[in-house]
Amino acid sequence: MAVVLAVVLLVPLAPGWDAVKRSFFNGEVFAKTFPGLLDAFLMNVAIFLWCAPIIAVLGLVIALFRDVRSPAWWRGIWILIRLTLKAMRIKSVSQRSHCWAYRLIMH
């Protein structure tokens, strides 16, 4: 309680408080910019709500398949990596001779 009281009493006495008050606590600017801020916040929430379950499921699948010793599983992983790289149209990497991993997967 003492900290809150100190902040409430001492912050307005700090040098430059008037500039901070005009810049950050301006009701007109807040009213003008709030709809855009709200839209951006809602977009962030929507992205989170889509990504969180996908990341959780993908993490669970990876954790479960870490113990699989079947060669068919590993062949499937290489095929998925290859298809992903082709879908992303990564071509410039293949021109680099030092990129052995890409050449191993794609050829």
C-alpha positions in Angstrom: 0.0 0.0 0.0 2.9 2.3 0.8 4.4 1.8 -2.7 1.1 2.7 -4.4 0.8 5.8 -2.3 4.4 6.8 -3.0 3.9 6.3 -6.8 0.6 8.3 -6.7 2.2 11.2 -4.8 5.7 11.2 -6.3 5.2 10.5 -10.0 3.3 13.8 -10.7 6.2 15.7 -9.0 8.8 14.1 -11.4 10.4 16.4 -14.0 8.7 16.0 -17.4 5.5 14.7 -16.0 3.5 17.3 -18.0 4.9 16.0 -21.3 4.2 12.4 -20.3 0.7 13.3 -19.3 0.1 15.1 -22.6 1.6 12.2 -24.6 0.3 9.1 -22.9 -2.8 10.2 -21.1 -4.5 12.3 -23.8 -8.2 11.3 -24.0 -8.7 12.5 -27.6 -5.7 10.6 -28.9 -6.9 7.5 -26.9 -10.4 7.7 -28.4 -9.0 8.1 -31.9 -6.6 5.2 -31.7 -8.5 2.8 -29.6 -10.5 1.1 -32.4 -7.3 0.3 -34.3 -5.7 -1.0 -31.1 -8.7 -3.2 -30.3 -8.7 -4.7 -33.8 -5.0 -5.5 -33.6 -5.5 -7.0 -30.1 -8.4 -9.2 -31.3 -6.2 -10.3 -34.3 -3.5 -11.4 -31.8 -6.1 -13.3 -29.7 -7.4 -15.0 -32.9 -3.9 -16.0 -33.9 -3.2 -17.4 -30.4 -6.5 -19.3 -30.4 -5.6 -21.0 -33.7 -2.0 -21.6 -33.0 -2.1 -22.9 -29.4 -4.0 -26.1 -30.1 -2.0 -26.8 -33.2 1.3 -26.4 -31.4 0.0 -28.6 -28.5 -1.0 -31.4 -30.9 2.1 -31.2 -32.9 4.2 -31.2 -29.7 2.3 -34.3 -28.5 2.8 -36.1 -31.8 6.5 -35.4 -31.8 6.8 -36.5 -28.2 5.0 -39.8 -28.9 7.0 -40.5 -32.1 10.3 -39.9 -30.5 10.3 -43.5 -29.2 9.3 -45.0 -32.5 12.2 -47.0 -33.9 10.6 -48.1 -37.2 12.6 -47.1 -40.4 9.3 -46.4 -42.1 8.6 -43.6 -39.6 12.0 -42.0 -40.4 11.4 -42.3 -44.2 8.0 -40.7 -43.7 9.7 -37.8 -41.8 12.1 -37.2 -44.7 9.2 -37.3 -47.2 7.3 -34.7 -45.1 10.4 -32.5 -44.9 10.9 -32.8 -48.7 7.3 -32.0 -49.4 7.4 -29.0 -47.0 10.5 -27.6 -48.7 9.0 -28.0 -52.1 5.7 -26.5 -51.0 7.6 -23.5 -49.7 9.4 -23.3 -53.1 12.8 -23.1 -51.6 15.0 -23.2 -54.6 17.8 -20.8 -53.8 19.2 -23.1 -51.1 19.7 -25.9 -53.6 22.2 -23.7 -55.5 24.5 -23.6 -52.5 27.0 -26.4 -52.7 27.7 -26.3 -48.9 24.0 -27.0 -48.0 24.5 -30.8 -47.7 21.2 -31.3 -45.7 19.1 -29.8 -48.5 20.9 -31.9 -51.1 20.5 -35.0 -49.0 16.7 -34.5 -48.6 15.9 -33.2 -52.1 18.0 -35.6 -54.2 
